[in-house]
Amino acid sequence: MLDPDQCYAAIQRRDPAMDGLFFTAVHTTRIYCRPVCPARTPDRANVTFHASAAAAQAAGYRPCLRCRPETAPDSPAWAGTLASINRALRLIDDGALAEGGVAMLAERLGMTDRHLRRLFVEHLGLTPLAIEATRRLHLAKHLVHDTRLPLTDIAFAAGYGSVRRFNEAFQAAFGRAPSALRREGTLPDPAASITVTIAHRPDFNPGGPVEIALPEGHAEVTPAGDRTLRITLTDVPLPALGRAIAAAKRAVFAGG
């Protein structure tokens, strides 16, 4: 359970040790942020706290464009202790719901889809589809901001069925088109290297570069300063980008 007073104290000091452990939802702006967000600290009466980005998203809040929740460190705590839920979340990270529905995911876990939904709502307060929607949006935003992939490729990589659905999701989440969220001067180049940045908490020692052989391609993870890591992917097909990033993160943080 989140302690609201402790969470508010953490955002007041922009505590990097709490990054990824909760997200702050600001009622007046309808935006959710990481604890380290550089924006002015909102009034205590105007915020609530959520254990995951997916929970804040499902409550109707938009991701902050300044602190970029899609780059926040993963938090194992919010997933609970049930092995079946943790396995389901890993499969969702690997794109299971982009490739099939909840019924197929439940079958892989050896249970009915009704039971899987019940477990998710009971232990996480969210349905699998709500978590998948946030995963897809965050992956797409990550690729829009950090890479030079054409937007049509990003829509495909993030699991959107069409460019129209991709544009609609961005408009709903950010109030603007995907092209408006690209870094200024970034021109699409499908041949450019695919590199994304992720954050880590202060207690993680990144060490030197790490080479990771993936089932589909290869990843190199290097320290990028200011509590961030840079993941560079090579020979990874577009549909596998999400699971490649997830696999690289698991490999690095499990080893650290």
N, C-alpha and C positions, 0 to 999 in steps of 0.2 A: 504494500500500500504506500502511495506517495504521501509524504508529509508536506502540506501546502506551505507551511512557514519555512521549512528547510529548503524547499524548492525556490521560494521567493528570495531567500537569502543567497542562494546559489546564483540566481540570475543577476542579483545586485552586484555580486563580485565577479560575475562572468567566469564562473569556476570551470576550468577545463576538465577537472576530474569528474564532473557530472555530465559532461558532453555525451549525448546518446542515451543517457539513463532516463531522461524525460524530455518532454517538449512543452513549451509554454504557449497556450492559446490566448490571444489578445482579443477581447470581445469587441473593442471599438474598431479595430481594423479588420477583424475576421482572418487574421494571419497567425500561423504557428511558427515558433522559432526554437532554435537550439539554446541551451543555457548560455553559450558564449556569444550570442548575437551582439554585434556592436551597436545596434540601435539603442536609443534612449530607453531606460528601464520603465516599463509601463506602471501605472498605479496598481497597487495591490488589489483594489476592488475590481479591476478590469481584466484579471487573468484567472485562468484555471490551468491545471497541469494534467498532462496525459502521458502514460507510460510508453507510448509508441507513436511514431508519425502516422501510422495507419489509423489509430484511435482519434487523433486530432483531425485527420482528413475526413474520417467517417462522421465526425461531429460537425462538419461543415466549414472547416477552416482551410485556408490556402497556405501553401508552403512559402516561407519568407525568401525573397530574392537576394537578400544580403547575406544571411548566414547559411543558406543552401542546405536544408535538412537532408537532401539526398546524399550529402557527403559525410553525415554524422557517423561516428563509430557505432557498430552494432552493439546492442545490449542483450545479453543472454537472459537477463533477469526477467524481462517482461514476458518471455515465452513460457514461464512456469516450469513445472518439474515433470510433467507427463512426457514420457518418451515418445508417445504417438504424436503429440502436438509438435514436439521439436523436430521429429522426422518429417511431419507434414510441412512445417515452415521451411525446412531445408529443401524439400521438393518444390515448394512454391518459389523459393529463391532460384531454383534451377529451371524454372519455367514450366512446371507441371500443369498449371492452369492455363497457360498460354497454348499448350499443345492439346489439352483435353479439358473436360469439365470437372466439377466437384465429384460426380459419381465415379469417374475414372481414378481420381486421386484417392477417394475412399477405398476403392477396390485394391489399389496398390498397397494400402495400409491394412487391408484385411477387415474392413468394417463397412457398414452402410453409409451412404451419403448423409442420411438423417442423423445418424450417431455422430459423424464427423462434425456436422454443423453444430450439434448440441454441445460437443466438447469445446469447440472454438468459442461459442457464445458464453458458455459457463466459465471457462478459464481465461479467455482473453477479452471477452466483451465484444467480439467482432466475428463476422462470418469469414470463411475463407475467401470469398469473392471481394470483400472489402479490403482485405490484406493484399490480394492480388492487384486490385485497382491502384493502390498506393505504390506497390512494387513497380508496376508498369509505368506509372507516371514518373516516379523517381528515376528509373532507368532512362527513360526518354529525355528527361530534363538534364541528367548527367551527360548524355551523349550530345545534346544540343549545346550545352555550355562548354564542354571540354574538348570536343572533337570537331573535325571538319567534314564529317559524314554528311552527305546530302540529306535533307529532311525526309525524303521518301524512304531512304535506307534506314533512317532512325525509326520511322513508323513501323517498318517491317521488323527491325531488330527488337523493338520493345513489345511486339506482339499485338499491335493494333491491326484490325482486319482491313483497314483502308486508311488512306491519307485523310479522308473526311473525318473519320472517327478520331484519328490522332489530333487533328486541328480542333475538333470539338472538345476533346478532353483538356487540351491546353487552354482553350478559351475559358472553359468552366473553372479550371484550377487557378489560372493566373490573370485572367481578364485580358489576354492578348494572344496573338498568334505565336507559334514556335519561332518564327524568324525574328520576332522582336526580342527574343531572349538570347540570341546569339551574341557572343562578344563582338564589340564593334570592330569592323574590318575583317571578320572571319569569313572567308569565301569557301564554299563547298569544294571538297577535293576527295573523291572516293579512294584515291591512291595514297593519301596521307596516312601517317601512322595513327593508330587508335590509342590514345592515352587519356586516362581519367585520374583524378585526384580523390583521395579519401582521407578522412581525419582519423587520428588515434588519440587516446587519452595520455596524460603525462606519465602514467606508470608503465607504458609500453616502450621498450627499447627497440627501435627499428633496426639497429645494426647496419650492415652494409646491404648492397643489392642482393636480391633473392631471385633465382631462376626457378620457374615453375613449369613443369611439363603438364599440359592439360590434355584431356581426352580429345579435344579439338583445338589444336594450336598450342601456343606457348605464351607465357606471361613473364615479364620482368618487373619486379617491385623494387623501387628505389626511394630512399628518404628524400623528401622535397622541402624540409624545413617547416618551422612553425606548426609542429604536430601534424604534418600531412605526409602521405605516401603517394607516390606516382606509380600507377599500374599501366604498363605498356603491353599491348596485345599484338601478336603477330600470327598470321595464318589461322585466324579464328573466323569462321563464317558468320554472317550477320545474325542468323537465328540463334547462334550460340553465344553472343556477346554477353547477355545477362548472366548466364550460368558461368561463363568464363570469369567475369568480374567477381561473382559470388565465390567461386572456387579459389581464386587467388587470395581473396580476403580471408577465407577460412584457413588456407595453408599458412599464410603469414602470421595470423594471430594465434593459431594453434601452436606454431613453432616458437612464438614469442612468449 
